[in-house]
């Protein structure tokens, strides 16, 4: 029998970690994600001292498996070498043994020192989805220049809660040189921006930086995403970090506005 009512009463134990992992991956995504903490923020790895990375309380979903760091712990970082650069990766290491017992632990992948630009170490192949015995999920990069470790860089993707997503489905956004607002709309990963404004200034702009930025939930996957104002030949170029550049002349004109891109 290959069809099972997973969340129905079956009379015998029948729900496996694979069942729940498949469901959670289908809802959340097949990748690895960092969940928001109870304080509403995304925690980050820091350096406790030159040889210890401090891993805070974390809530992770990795290929459908939910894993927690329930208390802050440290991971040992080997000392660097004078004149050499190195990147280490703080990872979650997933293990499945011959009896299909699954565990997870924090582990470090050490990079190779060199005199040039440091490169991340190769992450061993392996996937929970493929029932591999081990899978390594990078959480943060520790850049080491000489004997000095730098600020850890978080690598695992942040997954905002559904409440934030719903709040961000539509949002008003004010472009530069106007008191009017446009409407940002996000459906899945598709973002549109439309509306009509009256510009209050004129003057040629050549990739000038605007003070305004696009809200995080609506930021594009690729740089140079465009918001066009066709009647006056003015455009805004949106970068992945939400920063906006201006191109053309708003001409103190009335103008419609249109833009569409794939969100990160």
C-alpha positions as MATLAB code, in Angstrom:
seq = 'XXXXXXXXXXXXXXXXXXXXXXXXXXXXXXXXXXXXXXXXXXXXXXXXXXXXXXXXXXXXXXXXXXXXXXXXXXXXXXXXXXXXXXXXXXXXXXXXXXXXXXXXXXXXXXXXXXXXXXXXXXXXXXXXXXXXXXXXXXXXXXXXXXXXXXXXXXXXXXXXXXXXXXXXXXXXXXXXXXXXXXXXXXXXXXXXXXXXXXXXXXXXXXXXXXXXXXXXXXXXXXXXXXXXXXXXXXXXXXXXXXXXXXXXXXXXXXXXXXXXXXXX';
ca = [
       0.000    0.000    0.000;
       1.605    3.269   -1.099;
      -1.115    5.761   -0.121;
      -1.160    6.789    3.534;
      -3.315    9.252    5.441;
      -0.415   10.772    7.313;
      -2.386   12.986    9.709;
      -5.210   10.477   10.205;
      -5.492    8.001   13.089;
      -4.123    4.688   11.874;
      -4.122    2.549   15.011;
      -0.342    2.061   14.827;
       2.606    4.476   14.657;
       2.913    5.515   11.031;
       4.189    9.123   10.872;
       7.888    9.431   10.061;
      10.333   12.329   10.008;
      10.329   11.934    6.222;
       6.574   12.524    6.164;
       6.787   15.716    8.207;
       9.910   16.862    6.392;
       8.227   16.449    3.012;
       5.193   18.424    4.157;
       7.246   21.227    5.706;
       9.508   21.455    2.652;
       6.438   21.666    0.433;
       5.050   24.556    2.477;
       8.232   26.421    3.382;
      10.596   25.470    0.556;
      13.168   22.808   -0.261;
      16.142   24.862    0.890;
      17.533   25.870    4.283;
      16.147   28.813    6.217;
      16.625   30.823    9.417;
      13.406   31.648   11.261;
      12.739   34.814   13.210;
      13.363   34.699   16.969;
      10.845   35.391   19.724;
      12.100   39.001   19.849;
      11.084   39.558   16.225;
      14.688   39.628   14.997;
      16.894   37.244   13.038;
      19.796   36.136   15.278;
      23.369   36.184   14.001;
      26.612   34.362   14.716;
      29.252   36.519   16.434;
      32.848   36.053   17.556;
      33.246   35.432   21.282;
      37.036   35.677   20.970;
      39.700   34.955   18.352;
      39.127   31.191   18.524;
      35.436   30.815   19.300;
      32.360   31.677   17.257;
      29.249   32.188   19.366;
      26.134   30.546   17.940;
      22.991   32.052   19.491;
      19.625   30.396   19.933;
      18.538   29.507   16.388;
      15.417   28.127   14.777;
      16.209   26.498   11.448;
      14.293   24.639    8.777;
      16.716   22.608    6.646;
      15.268   20.685    3.705;
      12.031   20.316    5.659;
      13.622   19.279    8.967;
      13.127   21.641   11.909;
      16.275   22.040   14.033;
      16.916   24.245   17.057;
      19.935   25.534   18.886;
      18.161   25.789   22.247;
      21.011   27.455   24.146;
      23.894   29.561   22.892;
      27.007   27.486   22.195;
      30.486   28.034   20.811;
      32.310   26.537   17.834;
      36.095   26.415   17.804;
      37.877   28.379   15.058;
      41.513   27.436   14.496;
      44.017   30.265   14.727;
      44.954   31.998   11.504;
      48.434   32.426   10.048;
      50.249   35.714    9.613;
      50.142   36.821    5.977;
      47.477   34.265    5.032;
      43.729   34.609    4.508;
      41.113   31.945    5.169;
      37.370   31.464    5.244;
      35.759   28.980    7.628;
      32.093   27.981    7.513;
      29.969   27.452   10.604;
      27.471   24.768    9.590;
      24.666   22.607   10.808;
      25.780   19.026   10.196;
      22.904   16.594    9.700;
      23.609   12.881   10.198;
      21.514    9.765    9.556;
      22.922    6.436   10.795;
      22.265    2.885    9.648;
      19.174    2.644   11.858;
      17.788    5.852   10.305;
      18.372    7.776   13.535;
      18.796   11.437   12.620;
      20.836   14.006   14.550;
      22.105   17.536   14.007;
      25.050   19.433   15.475;
      27.026   22.612   14.906;
      30.313   21.928   13.067;
      33.003   23.984   11.325;
      34.410   23.481    7.832;
      37.934   24.875    7.748;
      39.051   26.734    4.639;
      42.468   26.637    2.970;
      44.855   29.495    3.895;
      46.345   31.465    1.002;
      48.075   34.764    0.365;
      45.334   36.085   -1.938;
      41.584   36.380   -1.634;
      40.171   33.719    0.675;
      37.665   31.221   -0.761;
      35.001   29.270    1.076;
      35.812   25.604    1.664;
      33.968   23.063   -0.474;
      30.771   21.925    1.207;
      30.575   18.102    1.086;
      27.791   16.794   -1.119;
      24.764   15.296    0.557;
      21.052   15.982    0.812;
      18.386   15.132    3.352;
      15.902   14.860    0.492;
      18.102   12.176   -1.074;
      18.433   10.233    2.208;
      22.176   10.954    2.430;
      24.041    9.880    5.526;
      25.313   13.425    6.070;
      24.388   16.888    4.873;
      26.194   20.140    5.634;
      24.180   23.363    5.795;
      26.317   26.545    5.927;
      25.036   29.065    8.466;
      27.788   31.702    8.573;
      31.189   32.523    7.095;
      34.104   33.454    9.353;
      36.614   35.540    7.342;
      40.129   35.368    8.805;
      42.811   37.825    7.728;
      46.171   36.812    9.134;
      45.590   35.956   12.766;
      42.526   38.184   13.081;
      38.986   36.829   12.540;
      36.555   39.292   11.021;
      32.840   39.795   11.576;
      30.862   36.631   10.716;
      28.690   36.852    7.604;
      25.323   35.087    7.806;
      24.788   32.838    4.783;
      21.555   30.997    5.552;
      18.485   32.630    4.037;
      16.118   34.466    6.371;
      12.482   33.375    6.215;
      10.082   36.032    7.553;
       6.939   34.888    9.388;
       3.647   34.688    7.539;
       2.306   37.648    9.528;
       4.991   39.872    8.007;
       4.308   38.494    4.547;
       0.603   39.251    4.773;
       1.288   42.729    6.111;
       3.562   43.302    3.134;
       1.250   42.128    0.341;
       0.489   45.753   -0.570;
       2.244   48.876    0.602;
       2.383   52.538   -0.353;
       5.769   53.913   -1.444;
       6.742   57.523   -2.167;
       9.180   58.069   -5.068;
      11.662   60.976   -5.062;
      10.625   64.482   -6.124;
       6.925   64.040   -5.339;
       4.523   64.060   -2.407;
       2.406   61.342   -4.010;
       2.730   57.597   -3.496;
       2.716   54.499   -5.674;
       1.313   51.077   -4.734;
       3.672   48.150   -4.313;
       1.953   44.772   -4.641;
       3.526   41.370   -4.082;
       1.915   38.055   -5.056;
       4.274   35.162   -4.401;
       7.595   36.416   -5.769;
       6.069   38.773   -8.354;
       6.222   42.452   -7.408;
       4.415   45.200   -9.286;
       4.404   48.941   -8.682;
       1.869   51.254  -10.298;
       0.251   54.622   -9.833;
       0.212   58.284  -10.822;
       2.262   61.151   -9.409;
       2.864   64.879   -9.826;
       6.584   65.630   -9.702;
       7.538   68.801   -7.836;
      11.014   69.279   -9.336;
      12.896   69.098  -12.595;
      16.524   68.530  -13.591;
      18.542   65.875  -15.374;
      19.580   62.931  -13.216;
      22.400   60.611  -14.274;
      22.379   57.597  -11.947;
      21.986   59.886   -8.941;
      21.241   58.148   -5.633;
      17.778   58.762   -4.190;
      17.121   59.022   -0.453;
      14.184   56.640   -0.747;
      14.623   52.846   -0.615;
      12.300   49.986   -1.536;
      10.937   48.097    1.533;
      12.685   44.793    2.235;
       9.746   42.517    1.380;
       9.540   43.996   -2.144;
      13.218   44.118   -3.119;
      14.224   42.584   -6.464;
      16.271   39.502   -7.189;
      18.400   41.409   -9.720;
      19.933   44.879   -9.813;
      18.713   47.469  -12.337;
      15.034   46.589  -11.936;
      13.085   49.489  -13.433;
      10.257   51.774  -12.349;
       9.361   53.760  -15.465;
       7.535   57.091  -15.729;
       6.819   57.065  -19.510;
       5.205   60.497  -20.021;
       8.331   62.338  -18.854;
      11.072   59.834  -19.706;
      12.149   59.512  -16.063;
      13.169   56.151  -14.548;
      14.184   54.680  -11.206;
      16.672   51.804  -11.101;
      16.170   49.517   -8.099;
      19.036   47.431   -6.682;
      18.837   44.191   -4.721;
      19.501   46.020   -1.452;
      16.552   48.348   -2.106;
      18.643   51.394   -3.018;
      17.317   53.539   -5.854;
      19.119   55.450   -8.611;
      17.474   58.151  -10.730;
      17.840   58.493  -14.495;
      16.345   61.229  -16.682;
      14.356   64.370  -15.886;
      11.020   64.330  -13.953;
      10.218   67.741  -15.567;
       7.763   68.700  -12.798;
       5.281   66.609  -14.796;
       2.230   64.521  -14.131;
       3.125   60.918  -14.868;
       1.912   57.358  -14.566;
       4.374   54.824  -13.160;
       4.886   51.163  -13.892;
       7.329   48.477  -12.754;
       7.502   44.727  -12.333;
      10.215   42.341  -11.087;
      10.903   39.030   -9.388;
      11.486   39.379   -5.657;
      14.533   37.915   -3.944;
];
